[in-house]
Amino acid sequence: MASPTAHPYAVDVRRCRANGHFSWSIKRQGKICGQSMAGYESFEEARREMKVALTALIAALDPAR
């Protein structure tokens, strides 16, 4: 089984200081390619939504995946 190829994205999930909700962002070479438009109640909820968006970005890089 081949090991997965690394992707060029940096991901970040953070707690908002103002309201305590979590948000996520995905960057490539320092530029934002995706970010949450809503706040999430938990880190896990934000992480799951970020993973969906990241999977779509990776699939767009290599349609054969």
C-alpha positions as CSV (number, residue, x, y, z in Angstrom):
1,M,0.0,0.0,0.0
2,A,1.4,3.4,-1.0
3,S,1.7,6.1,1.5
4,P,-0.5,9.2,0.9
5,T,1.1,12.1,-0.8
6,A,1.4,15.2,1.2
7,H,-0.8,18.1,0.2
8,P,0.3,21.8,0.0
9,Y,-2.2,23.2,2.5
10,A,-1.9,24.4,6.0
11,V,-5.0,24.1,8.2
12,D,-6.0,26.0,11.3
13,V,-8.9,25.7,13.8
14,R,-9.1,28.4,16.3
15,R,-11.4,29.6,19.2
16,C,-12.8,33.1,18.7
17,R,-12.0,35.3,21.7
18,A,-15.2,37.3,21.3
19,N,-17.8,34.6,21.5
20,G,-15.9,31.3,22.2
21,H,-17.0,29.6,19.0
22,F,-14.5,27.9,16.7
23,S,-13.6,28.7,13.1
24,W,-11.3,27.2,10.6
25,S,-9.1,28.3,7.7
26,I,-7.1,26.6,5.0
27,K,-4.1,28.3,3.4
28,R,-1.8,27.5,0.5
29,Q,1.5,29.4,0.4
30,G,0.2,31.8,3.0
31,K,-3.0,32.7,1.1
32,I,-6.4,31.7,2.3
33,C,-8.1,29.2,0.0
34,G,-11.0,28.4,2.3
35,Q,-12.4,29.5,5.6
36,S,-15.5,29.0,7.7
37,M,-18.3,31.5,7.4
38,A,-20.0,30.4,10.6
39,G,-18.8,29.7,14.1
40,Y,-19.0,26.2,15.5
41,E,-19.8,25.2,19.1
42,S,-16.9,22.7,19.4
43,F,-13.4,22.2,18.1
44,E,-14.5,18.8,16.7
45,E,-17.4,20.2,14.8
46,A,-15.2,22.9,13.2
47,R,-12.5,20.2,12.4
48,R,-15.0,18.0,10.7
49,E,-16.3,20.8,8.5
50,M,-12.7,21.9,7.7
51,K,-11.9,18.3,6.7
52,V,-14.7,18.2,4.2
53,A,-13.5,21.5,2.6
54,L,-9.9,20.2,2.6
55,T,-10.9,16.9,0.9
56,A,-12.6,18.9,-1.9
57,L,-9.5,21.1,-2.4
58,I,-7.2,18.0,-2.5
59,A,-9.5,16.3,-5.0
60,A,-9.4,19.4,-7.2
61,L,-5.6,19.1,-7.2
62,D,-5.6,15.5,-8.4
63,P,-8.9,14.4,-9.9
64,A,-7.6,10.8,-10.1
65,R,-7.9,10.4,-6.3
